[in-house]
Amino acid sequence: MKTLEAIRAQPHVMHVDDEREIGNSIIVTLEDGWFFSNDPGCGVQGFDTVSAAKLGTAKKAVVYKAVA
């Protein structure tokens, strides 16, 4: 399985948009209630490389906070 497909398959990942061909980054959107550990409250983050996206979406890099 290719890395971006593996990222998309994670249960906490809602969407992965690879915009590198137009000069942007790989944009990852997490499922509702999930946030990036390095930016509490944020569920969308851009990554410059596939490796960074893989590390940034690993289970230890995200947290779940139940939406009230």
Number of C-alpha atoms within 10 A of each C-alpha: 7 6 12 16 10 10 23 18 14 15 10 21 19 17 16 20 13 18 13 13 8 7 7 12 18 19 17 22 21 23 16 14 15 22 23 22 17 11 12 12 14 15 20 18 18 18 18 15 12 15 11 12 21 16 13 20 22 13 15 10 14 21 17 16 12 8 7 4
